[in-house]
Amino acid sequence: MPNADAEVTSLVEKFKATYHVEPLLIKSPGRINLIGDHTDYNEGFVMPAAIDKHLLLAIGTSAEKYSTLYSLKYNETVKIDSQHLADKTTTHWSDYMIGVLKQLSASGYQTKPFHCMVGGDLPSGAGLSSSAALECGFAFALDQLNQWRITSTDIIKLSQKAEHEWIGVRCGIMDQFTNMMGKKNHALVLDCRSLEQHYFPLELSDYTILLCDTGVKHSLASSAYNQRRIECETGVSILTQSGTDLKSLRDVTFAMLEASRDKLEPTIYNRCAFVLAENKRVLDGSKNLEQGDVKAFGRKMFESHEGLSKLYDVSCAELDFLVEKAKDFRGIIGSRMMGGGFGGVTISLIAKDEVENFLSLVTPLYLTAFGLELKSYIVRPMDGTAVVES
Ligand code: GLA
């Protein structure tokens, strides 16, 4: 793995050799979520942080009429005319960037022709929000290049809209928000209804954050994610029939849900029950962390996984396996699947001096059980998307 500076230098050199202009460089991070999944689109609470795995975007003006997008990972260039963008997605990495260009142009921002190269060490499809990193990073890069001065909130919202309208995933706001607003050494509790945020220093005493990557690629666009959202909306509309005006599951209490239990199909009831409990775990969990009770917080992570797996049904055999192994391991105090689910990573709080022991135990077991190589990352909270000063 190249060190951060070497990575930056090599992208800049490649850019200059290819396009003969000095680029602007943008760092756009992935994110973790300590607790609170599938709550954001229900106007609930989440506890994410941006991390020290990121995309790097080099951008500069093109002397031609056309623009180019280049991915280092795929070693592939896509030539585009930003005035005449495709009218269909192509299930390609460039879709996320085209979606952003479309949103910008719908808001009256026409970019000058540009070249943009994307590199970095953020794995894609692992639940670390590489799509939001690409959307927000690219919108931010274009804003810098064109000097539009779009606000962070607008970048967050237009990137989310690109995901909804172009990619077809009706995601919440957590990923885009965290990408832009992350703060080094801090996590945040975000109220996804008001967008009010509370940053706090992430102090985990003797523990560190370990991500274990199942290697199973989740496809959020595959209808399961949108289906969960519809199930929650169905729950809200049935609960509304009992006379209370409800906007989202955020307005529903445990008592209201229990009172209407016989009106809800078991699946819908389970989805709603999970979301209510998960919101409470975020709020209670943030108190645990504030009081330095990392172990109590860790227990909530296990509960969160149980709910995501049994009630919300967004886990998979590989994720369940890794969380079970984590539960049996003395040095881990909390573990859960993270993000949209159906694959991707688990997040665990593990004693710093037990990381090697855990990985050497679980890696061969995982290989035997699923025939897959287990990848892992230790991650730390980092700042949100920003220009890399040279
Ligand atoms: C994906 C979505 C987010 C959020 C998570 C689950 O990452 O993009 O908006 O819903 O899944 O918490």
Boltz pocket constraint, residues with backbone or C-beta under 6 A from the ligand:
constraints:
  - pocket:
      binder: B
      contacts: [[A, 36], [A, 37], [A, 38], [A, 39], [A, 40], [A, 41], [A, 127], [A, 129], [A, 171], [A, 172], [A, 173], [A, 174], [A, 175], [A, 339], [A, 340], [A, 341]]
      max_distance: 6.0
